[in-house]
Amino acid sequence: MAPGHAKEVGMKNDLDCLARNIYYEAGNESEEGKVAVGLVTINRSNSGEFPKTICGVVNQKTAVSVSRQVTQTRTVTEGLVFKKTHQVKEKVTVWTSRVVCQFSWRCENVRTIKTTDARWEDSMAVARELLDGGYEDLRFKYRDALYFHNRTVRPDWSRQKVKIERIGGHIFYANRYHNELLVAEQ
């Protein structure tokens, strides 16, 4: 069983949080795609790098710093006796922070899940099986997977990770040390 059972608004427990994450992130994917998303969520809760519960992982928000260049005008005064003022335009970097969700659906207005929806039933079944220790072969394949993204984008962070697999609409990654582990096992 996965560690902890965080109580979150709208999500009752780790089973519910995991099933919702699978549904919103991989509801239209194959069974392996659903399992892989579920395993990333579980792996994060066990990694020590993310919150310790599945609900904590699913609901995690991170503040990120964002820079942008702006043009700023300032008044400069020159001379001691005959003072002259003039305007100087200069580019400066302005830093702001914004909050991002680890899983995009947590920051969006998503549709309510219909419990009779086959995708929800499949997501719940996969989540239940994962929490009961099932999918042993896929657990091994995705044992180090902590990240994924939609294949239509290429986030900056993906360049520092090791690609594990592409399943349906997602690409899954591990931290760089994953390569060292694979070489050591061979």
Beta strands, then each sheet from edge to edge (+ up, - down):
strand 1: 61-78
strand 2: 84-101
strand 3: 147-150
strand 4: 162-167
strand 5: 170-174
sheet 1: 1+ 2-
sheet 2: 3+ 5- 4+
end
